[in-house]
Amino acid sequence: MAFTQRDFEDIRREVAQFADERDWEQFHSPRNLLLALIGEVGEVAEIVRWQGDSDPAIPADKREDWADELADVLTLLVRLADRSGVDLTAAFAHKLAKARLKYPVERFRGSNRKYDEPPAGEASPR
């Protein structure tokens, strides 16, 4: 599914404005935001807990809740990055570039092994 076109900086500004209008900056330390983010991830997990790997993975009657909780996670992640001085779009680009080097397509396509694990059938270097 393609996302709606939206500038990430606009999202950051909108989240900051929302918090500023409510005088919530005083509560938005990186620690507090991180703990809130963890709680929201737990709420996302609650929706699919005990669902197994069935298809569809998200029950039809929970689709709106799922979207709402994912939006909460995004909101808190954006706010955490902003309040801790991380340019999230730059950090994402940098991290993806590192992951491309760590997991080259020709060695990891179709594999879920970790970068330091040898391919199946090869001995682990010691």
LOVOVEX-637597 format. One line per field, with one value per residue: x, y negated, z of N, C-alpha, C, O in turn; residue number from 0. Coordinates in steps of 0.02 Angstrom, whole numbers, padded with zeros to 5 digits, always signed. Example, Ala and Ser with C-alpha at 12.3 -4.5 7.8 and 13.67 -1.06 7.14 Angstrom:
! residues 2
n_X <- [+00660/+00642]
n_Y <- [+00284/+00112]
n_Z <- [+00390/+00354]
ca_X <- [+00615/+00684]
ca_Y <- [+00225/+00053]
ca_Z <- [+00390/+00357]
c_X <- [+00660/+00645]
c_Y <- [+00165/-00002]
c_Z <- [+00390/+00394]
o_X <- [+00712/+00670]
o_Y <- [+00166/-00057]
o_Z <- [+00423/+00402]
num <- [0/1]
END
This chain:
! residues 126
n_X <- [+00042/+00032/+00088/+00005/+00059/+00164/+00256/+00390/+00446/+00342/+00255/+00329/+00330/+00192/+00162/+00242/+00181/+00054/+00087/+00145/+00037/-00036/+00045/+00133/+00266/+00343/+00326/+00382/+00511/+00653/+00660/+00529/+00453/+00505/+00464/+00325/+00314/+00352/+00245/+00141/+00180/+00159/+00019/-00011/+00037/-00053/-00168/-00147/-00109/-00113/-00169/-00103/-00025/-00120/-00217/-00321/-00190/-00224/-00370/-00527/-00619/-00535/-00458/-00464/-00426/-00297/-00235/-00247/-00166/-00041/-00022/-00010/+00113/+00198/+00182/+00237/+00367/+00415/+00407/+00495/+00617/+00628/+00633/+00750/+00847/+00870/+00879/+00763/+00737/+00862/+00936/+00870/+00904/+01043/+01055/+00991/+01079/+01192/+01137/+01119/+01251/+01287/+01200/+01208/+01121/+01152/+01199/+01102/+00972/+00811/+00844/+00839/+00939/+01060/+01180/+01307/+01304/+01345/+01302/+01180/+01246/+01378/+01526/+01544/+01651/+01793]
n_Y <- [+00059/-00106/-00256/-00408/-00557/-00656/-00779/-00747/-00838/-00929/-00849/-00836/-00970/-00989/-00898/-00952/-01078/-01038/-00985/-01100/-01190/-01138/-01151/-01046/-01022/-01025/-00899/-00817/-00748/-00659/-00532/-00514/-00519/-00407/-00303/-00318/-00287/-00152/-00100/-00125/-00044/+00077/+00072/+00084/+00213/+00283/+00288/+00387/+00493/+00664/+00694/+00771/+00827/+00799/+00756/+00627/+00537/+00433/+00417/+00382/+00305/+00233/+00146/+00003/-00028/+00025/-00059/-00181/-00157/-00133/-00260/-00331/-00279/-00326/-00465/-00483/-00435/-00528/-00644/-00608/-00598/-00732/-00804/-00753/-00794/-00730/-00714/-00636/-00592/-00603/-00518/-00398/-00380/-00367/-00253/-00155/-00152/-00097/+00028/+00082/+00106/+00198/+00302/+00363/+00386/+00497/+00591/+00604/+00613/+00673/+00730/+00747/+00739/+00673/+00542/+00583/+00720/+00872/+00925/+01056/+01218/+01180/+01172/+01092/+00955/+00959]
n_Z <- [+00000/-00046/+00032/+00080/+00004/+00098/+00180/+00286/+00374/+00387/+00461/+00579/+00623/+00641/+00744/+00846/+00860/+00904/+01030/+01088/+01092/+01195/+01301/+01331/+01318/+01432/+01485/+01394/+01394/+01328/+01393/+01448/+01330/+01263/+01349/+01337/+01201/+01201/+01273/+01181/+01074/+01136/+01141/+01006/+00984/+01064/+00988/+00893/+00967/+01002/+00881/+00793/+00642/+00548/+00403/+00357/+00442/+00526/+00608/+00530/+00603/+00682/+00611/+00609/+00740/+00736/+00641/+00710/+00824/+00765/+00712/+00831/+00875/+00774/+00794/+00923/+00901/+00808/+00887/+00992/+00921/+00878/+01001/+01052/+00967/+00844/+00673/+00595/+00463/+00401/+00485/+00458/+00320/+00331/+00412/+00333/+00226/+00290/+00324/+00197/+00160/+00257/+00237/+00097/-00057/-00139/-00048/+00050/+00004/+00025/+00146/+00324/+00412/+00529/+00502/+00544/+00542/+00462/+00294/+00266/+00280/+00278/+00375/+00533/+00552/+00660]
ca_X <- [+00000/+00070/+00068/-00014/+00117/+00166/+00324/+00404/+00457/+00275/+00229/+00366/+00304/+00123/+00165/+00269/+00129/+00003/+00113/+00154/-00029/-00060/+00098/+00156/+00338/+00370/+00321/+00409/+00582/+00665/+00642/+00456/+00429/+00523/+00419/+00260/+00320/+00351/+00175/+00101/+00198/+00122/-00051/-00012/+00045/-00114/-00219/-00133/-00090/-00151/-00199/-00064/-00003/-00176/-00226/-00278/-00156/-00261/-00442/-00564/-00651/-00482/-00417/-00459/-00384/-00229/-00210/-00240/-00108/+00019/-00015/+00017/+00183/+00232/+00181/+00285/+00433/+00433/+00417/+00557/+00673/+00631/+00654/+00818/+00893/+00886/+00844/+00742/+00744/+00934/+00955/+00844/+00944/+01108/+01048/+00976/+01142/+01232/+01106/+01133/+01319/+01289/+01157/+01206/+01068/+01176/+01211/+01048/+00906/+00772/+00871/+00825/+00996/+01093/+01238/+01368/+01293/+01363/+01246/+01167/+01294/+01447/+01548/+01553/+01724/+01810]
ca_Y <- [+00000/-00169/-00306/-00474/-00601/-00704/-00798/-00726/-00899/-00954/-00807/-00855/-01035/-00981/-00864/-01001/-01128/-01006/-00983/-01169/-01219/-01108/-01160/-00979/-01015/-01012/-00828/-00780/-00731/-00598/-00474/-00508/-00502/-00338/-00259/-00321/-00250/-00081/-00085/-00124/+00017/+00130/+00069/+00113/+00286/+00310/+00299/+00449/+00547/+00726/+00701/+00819/+00801/+00806/+00704/+00568/+00532/+00384/+00431/+00328/+00261/+00198/+00107/-00067/-00028/+00038/-00121/-00231/-00142/-00146/-00333/-00351/-00261/-00374/-00530/-00483/-00428/-00594/-00690/-00587/-00619/-00805/-00827/-00730/-00823/-00683/-00724/-00567/-00573/-00593/-00457/-00342/-00371/-00343/-00184/-00111/-00143/-00049/+00094/+00108/+00133/+00255/+00356/+00358/+00426/+00561/+00638/+00608/+00617/+00730/+00759/+00709/+00745/+00611/+00527/+00618/+00792/+00897/+00955/+01127/+01264/+01157/+01172/+01027/+00940/+00953]
ca_Z <- [+00000/-00049/+00081/+00056/+00001/+00153/+00198/+00355/+00414/+00404/+00516/+00640/+00645/+00665/+00809/+00893/+00872/+00944/+01099/+01113/+01106/+01257/+01351/+01349/+01311/+01499/+01499/+01338/+01397/+01290/+01433/+01451/+01263/+01249/+01387/+01305/+01138/+01217/+01290/+01120/+01038/+01170/+01119/+00938/+00992/+01094/+00936/+00857/+01013/+00998/+00815/+00754/+00577/+00503/+00352/+00366/+00506/+00566/+00601/+00497/+00652/+00719/+00564/+00630/+00801/+00713/+00610/+00763/+00866/+00725/+00709/+00896/+00875/+00731/+00827/+00978/+00872/+00779/+00943/+01025/+00879/+00880/+01068/+01067/+00918/+00790/+00609/+00582/+00392/+00389/+00522/+00420/+00260/+00352/+00437/+00276/+00188/+00328/+00318/+00130/+00161/+00303/+00208/+00023/-00088/-00164/+00008/+00099/-00026/+00048/+00208/+00385/+00458/+00550/+00460/+00565/+00538/+00395/+00257/+00281/+00249/+00287/+00445/+00564/+00562/+00732]
c_X <- [+00044/+00043/+00045/+00049/+00113/+00238/+00336/+00416/+00390/+00245/+00263/+00339/+00234/+00121/+00191/+00217/+00074/+00024/+00120/+00088/-00057/-00011/+00124/+00231/+00371/+00369/+00359/+00485/+00593/+00645/+00567/+00427/+00445/+00477/+00349/+00259/+00317/+00280/+00131/+00117/+00163/+00048/-00060/-00009/-00018/-00166/-00209/-00112/-00140/-00186/-00164/-00043/-00059/-00178/-00300/-00250/-00193/-00335/-00479/-00594/-00600/-00440/-00410/-00417/-00311/-00198/-00200/-00178/-00043/+00031/+00012/+00092/+00223/+00237/+00234/+00356/+00458/+00449/+00482/+00618/+00682/+00659/+00725/+00869/+00914/+00844/+00826/+00749/+00818/+00958/+00932/+00887/+01012/+01105/+01033/+01038/+01188/+01203/+01118/+01204/+01323/+01252/+01153/+01156/+01093/+01190/+01151/+00978/+00870/+00795/+00853/+00882/+01026/+01157/+01301/+01360/+01311/+01301/+01239/+01218/+01366/+01463/+01556/+01627/+01738/+01879]
c_Y <- [-00062/-00217/-00370/-00517/-00653/-00717/-00782/-00786/-00931/-00914/-00826/-00921/-01029/-00948/-00913/-01054/-01100/-01005/-01053/-01201/-01195/-01115/-01092/-00971/-00998/-00938/-00785/-00774/-00669/-00535/-00463/-00489/-00430/-00289/-00259/-00282/-00175/-00059/-00080/-00063/+00077/+00131/+00096/+00189/+00318/+00327/+00366/+00506/+00604/+00734/+00755/+00787/+00807/+00748/+00687/+00564/+00484/+00399/+00370/+00279/+00222/+00153/+00034/-00074/-00020/-00026/-00175/-00219/-00152/-00221/-00360/-00337/-00311/-00443/-00534/-00475/-00494/-00643/-00673/-00609/-00695/-00829/-00804/-00751/-00776/-00702/-00654/-00547/-00562/-00530/-00395/-00328/-00342/-00270/-00135/-00100/-00093/+00021/+00124/+00137/+00197/+00316/+00350/+00408/+00494/+00612/+00649/+00612/+00681/+00761/+00715/+00714/+00677/+00603/+00565/+00694/+00815/+00924/+01029/+01170/+01242/+01158/+01101/+01013/+00931/+00925]
c_Z <- [+00000/+00004/+00046/+00057/+00057/+00171/+00272/+00400/+00432/+00462/+00581/+00667/+00673/+00734/+00862/+00910/+00916/+01018/+01128/+01132/+01173/+01315/+01377/+01345/+01378/+01517/+01448/+01340/+01353/+01328/+01433/+01383/+01245/+01286/+01358/+01239/+01150/+01234/+01228/+01077/+01070/+01150/+01048/+00943/+01020/+01041/+00901/+00902/+01006/+00930/+00774/+00689/+00525/+00453/+00348/+00436/+00553/+00556/+00573/+00547/+00693/+00674/+00586/+00693/+00782/+00685/+00663/+00806/+00829/+00719/+00776/+00900/+00833/+00764/+00881/+00952/+00844/+00836/+00981/+00986/+00883/+00947/+01086/+01014/+00862/+00729/+00585/+00509/+00375/+00424/+00484/+00358/+00277/+00374/+00380/+00234/+00224/+00322/+00249/+00125/+00203/+00275/+00132/-00006/-00108/-00109/+00053/+00069/-00003/+00113/+00268/+00435/+00473/+00509/+00480/+00567/+00467/+00360/+00275/+00244/+00255/+00361/+00470/+00574/+00637/+00739]
o_X <- [+00088/-00017/+00065/+00089/+00063/+00277/+00297/+00398/+00383/+00212/+00230/+00327/+00218/+00081/+00164/+00210/+00051/-00015/+00102/+00083/-00097/-00023/+00134/+00259/+00420/+00408/+00366/+00520/+00546/+00617/+00543/+00381/+00404/+00455/+00316/+00211/+00284/+00258/+00089/+00072/+00141/+00019/-00110/-00047/-00035/-00204/-00258/-00099/-00200/-00229/-00192/-00044/-00045/-00144/-00340/-00282/-00192/-00360/-00464/-00595/-00619/-00391/-00355/-00376/-00267/-00142/-00150/-00141/+00006/+00089/+00053/+00131/+00275/+00290/+00272/+00402/+00516/+00498/+00519/+00666/+00738/+00704/+00756/+00926/+00969/+00783/+00867/+00767/+00833/+00997/+00968/+00906/+01037/+01148/+01059/+01049/+01219/+01241/+01127/+01215/+01359/+01270/+01100/+01150/+01060/+01193/+01148/+00929/+00896/+00770/+00853/+00874/+01019/+01185/+01344/+01404/+01294/+01252/+01287/+01231/+01411/+01421/+01574/+01663/+01699/+01903]
o_Y <- [-00069/-00218/-00384/-00514/-00689/-00670/-00802/-00785/-00958/-00943/-00832/-00927/-01061/-00968/-00916/-01074/-01134/-01021/-01065/-01235/-01230/-01091/-01083/-00919/-00962/-00916/-00724/-00794/-00631/-00489/-00407/-00447/-00395/-00240/-00207/-00248/-00139/-00006/-00035/-00034/+00123/+00184/+00127/+00224/+00374/+00375/+00399/+00562/+00594/+00778/+00782/+00725/+00818/+00697/+00733/+00586/+00494/+00392/+00313/+00219/+00181/+00124/+00006/-00119/-00054/-00044/-00211/-00266/-00176/-00244/-00406/-00378/-00335/-00474/-00582/-00504/-00514/-00680/-00718/-00636/-00719/-00871/-00833/-00729/-00782/-00705/-00618/-00489/-00516/-00492/-00345/-00270/-00298/-00230/-00079/-00045/-00052/+00069/+00185/+00187/+00244/+00373/+00333/+00464/+00544/+00672/+00699/+00614/+00736/+00814/+00654/+00697/+00630/+00652/+00579/+00730/+00782/+00945/+01061/+01160/+01281/+01145/+01055/+01056/+00898/+00916]
o_Z <- [+00042/+00018/-00011/+00104/+00062/+00175/+00315/+00459/+00487/+00506/+00633/+00727/+00724/+00776/+00918/+00968/+00962/+01062/+01186/+01183/+01205/+01370/+01437/+01365/+01381/+01560/+01457/+01293/+01343/+01299/+01420/+01379/+01215/+01257/+01356/+01224/+01113/+01213/+01223/+01047/+01035/+01143/+01033/+00910/+01002/+01049/+00883/+00878/+01003/+00923/+00726/+00682/+00466/+00462/+00337/+00485/+00614/+00500/+00591/+00535/+00736/+00698/+00582/+00699/+00810/+00703/+00661/+00821/+00858/+00721/+00776/+00926/+00854/+00764/+00885/+00981/+00855/+00832/+01000/+01014/+00890/+00948/+01131/+01014/+00836/+00732/+00558/+00495/+00337/+00395/+00480/+00346/+00242/+00355/+00380/+00208/+00191/+00315/+00243/+00091/+00185/+00287/+00105/+00017/-00096/-00123/+00089/+00106/-00011/+00133/+00263/+00493/+00434/+00484/+00437/+00591/+00418/+00392/+00297/+00185/+00240/+00404/+00432/+00600/+00672/+00795]
num <- [0/1/2/3/4/5/6/7/8/9/10/11/12/13/14/15/16/17/18/19/20/21/22/23/24/25/26/27/28/29/30/31/32/33/34/35/36/37/38/39/40/41/42/43/44/45/46/47/48/49/50/51/52/53/54/55/56/57/58/59/60/61/62/63/64/65/66/67/68/69/70/71/72/73/74/75/76/77/78/79/80/81/82/83/84/85/86/87/88/89/90/91/92/93/94/95/96/97/98/99/100/101/102/103/104/105/106/107/108/109/110/111/112/113/114/115/116/117/118/119/120/121/122/123/124/125]
END
